[in-house]
Amino acid sequence: MKLINGLENIHEPFKNTAITIGNFDGVHIGHQSLFHEVIEQADAMGGTSVALTFEPHPIKVLSPNGGPPLITLLEQKVELIEKTGIDVLICEPFSRRTAEITAETFVADILVKRIGMRAIVVGQDYAFGKDRGGNIDFLKRLAPRLNYRVIVADWIETANLWRGRISSTRIRELVRAGQVAESRKLLGRYYQIRGVVARGRDRGGRLLGFPTANINLQDELCPKTGVYAVTVECLSKKYAGVANIGYSPTFDDHVFTVEVHLLDFNGDLYGKKIRVNFVQRIRDEVRFEKISELAQQIRRDIDQARRILAH
């Protein structure tokens, strides 16, 4: 996949471009369906499949409170879109000036003239341009004059979860509620956080007998406090693990931490970047009267995590 940072770095239109446009937060299975349709349309024309996204997320610029936490930051979003097979990802910086571009200018000057759009794939609620003045009907009215086709994708639903379309909002709700196994059905993968292992309070190994990696989070969206069965990607390998998110109430120091114990691992992770995939929530955080009681519970958590991750 070719990554282009900024429309000004497109020096000539792509051949017979099929495109989809959006923020794609989470790159969930609804987004993936759009990308696959774009690829099919491009292949049918012998052309180029293109996705156009914005950084930062427009709501971060336009909303007074910066909007909800993102499911995927740019680094992960690029990786996930590349896995779909899209030929070109255009990442356009978003500003208040960007928000002033009219819908017609956006279609005629940017999509058709600069990018070479011959087909556009959109969801049923797609809107764009200044004051969201463009929509599907608007795209269809311009299509004959500007020589492109409009393909409106169907909603993607997930059986046995709930009725309704898949959305980034619903995924945030599930992750915040600790329902990470359910969020997997919408994402098409486990929810993942990333961060660098930092020096912690050195209690996991010294006091409890279970050394932990203390993570300085990069991500904005964090699962509900509690204990989780996880897999951990680091040092070019994947390990089973147990993660604790919260305030370590047994130690009563009220400091929020994300700590991960890697099963069957013996090594130094300080300063290393790791990725933690949340498979299933095991329990709430609990305050124990004695450290020995906490250690016994951690052993039970590890046993349960092994059972969960064995399936």
Secondary structure as the mmCIF struct_conf table of DSSP 4:
data_model
#
loop_
_struct_conf.conf_type_id
_struct_conf.id
_struct_conf.beg_label_comp_id
_struct_conf.beg_label_asym_id
_struct_conf.beg_label_seq_id
_struct_conf.end_label_comp_id
_struct_conf.end_label_asym_id
_struct_conf.end_label_seq_id
STRN STRN1 LYS A 2 ASN A 5
BEND BEND1 GLY A 6 GLY A 6
HELX_RH_3T_P HELX_RH_3T_P1 LEU A 7 ASN A 9
BEND BEND2 GLU A 12 GLU A 12
HELX_LH_PP_P HELX_LH_PP_P1 PRO A 13 PHE A 14
TURN_TY1_P TURN_TY1_P1 LYS A 15 ASN A 16
STRN STRN2 THR A 17 ILE A 21
BEND BEND3 GLY A 22 GLY A 22
TURN_TY1_P TURN_TY1_P2 ASP A 25 GLY A 26
HELX_RH_AL_P HELX_RH_AL_P1 ILE A 29 MET A 45
TURN_TY1_P TURN_TY1_P3 GLY A 46 GLY A 46
STRN STRN3 THR A 48 GLU A 55
BEND BEND4 PRO A 56 PRO A 56
HELX_RH_AL_P HELX_RH_AL_P2 PRO A 58 LEU A 62
BEND BEND5 SER A 63 SER A 63
TURN_TY1_P TURN_TY1_P4 PRO A 64 ASN A 65
BEND BEND6 PRO A 68 PRO A 68
HELX_LH_PP_P HELX_LH_PP_P2 PRO A 69 LEU A 70
BEND BEND7 ILE A 71 THR A 72
HELX_RH_AL_P HELX_RH_AL_P3 LEU A 74 THR A 84
TURN_TY1_P TURN_TY1_P5 GLY A 85 GLY A 85
BEND BEND8 ASP A 87 ASP A 87
STRN STRN4 VAL A 88 PRO A 93
TURN_TY1_P TURN_TY1_P6 ARG A 96 ARG A 97
HELX_RH_3T_P HELX_RH_3T_P2 THR A 98 GLU A 100
BEND BEND9 ILE A 101 ILE A 101
HELX_RH_AL_P HELX_RH_AL_P4 ALA A 103 THR A 105
HELX_RH_PI_P HELX_RH_PI_P1 PHE A 106 ILE A 115
STRN STRN5 MET A 117 VAL A 122
TURN_TY1_P TURN_TY1_P7 GLN A 124 ASP A 125
STRN STRN6 ALA A 127 PHE A 128
BEND BEND10 GLY A 129 GLY A 129
HELX_RH_3T_P HELX_RH_3T_P3 LYS A 130 ARG A 132
STRN STRN7 GLY A 134 ASN A 135
HELX_RH_AL_P HELX_RH_AL_P5 ILE A 136 LEU A 146
TURN_TY1_P TURN_TY1_P8 ASN A 147 ASN A 147
STRN STRN8 ARG A 149 VAL A 152
HELX_LH_PP_P HELX_LH_PP_P3 ALA A 153 ILE A 156
TURN_TY1_P TURN_TY1_P9 ALA A 159 LEU A 161
BEND BEND11 ARG A 163 GLY A 164
HELX_RH_AL_P HELX_RH_AL_P6 SER A 168 ARG A 176
TURN_TY1_P TURN_TY1_P10 ALA A 177 GLY A 178
HELX_RH_AL_P HELX_RH_AL_P7 VAL A 180 LEU A 187
TURN_TY1_P TURN_TY1_P11 GLY A 188 GLY A 188
BEND BEND12 ARG A 189 ARG A 189
STRN STRN9 TYR A 191 ALA A 198
BEND BEND13 ASP A 202 ASP A 202
HELX_RH_PI_P HELX_RH_PI_P2 GLY A 204 LEU A 208
BEND BEND14 GLY A 209 GLY A 209
STRN STRN10 ALA A 213 LEU A 217
BEND BEND15 GLU A 220 GLU A 220
HELX_LH_PP_P HELX_LH_PP_P4 PRO A 223 LYS A 224
BEND BEND16 THR A 225 THR A 225
STRN STRN11 GLY A 226 CYS A 234
TURN_TY1_P TURN_TY1_P12 LEU A 235 SER A 236
STRN STRN12 LYS A 237 GLY A 246
TURN_TY1_P TURN_TY1_P13 PRO A 249 ASP A 252
STRN STRN13 THR A 257 LEU A 262
TURN_TY1_P TURN_TY1_P14 LEU A 263 ASP A 264
BEND BEND17 GLY A 267 GLY A 267
TURN_TY1_P TURN_TY1_P15 TYR A 270 GLY A 271
STRN STRN14 LYS A 273 ARG A 283
BEND BEND18 GLU A 289 LYS A 290
HELX_RH_AL_P HELX_RH_AL_P8 ILE A 291 ALA A 310
#
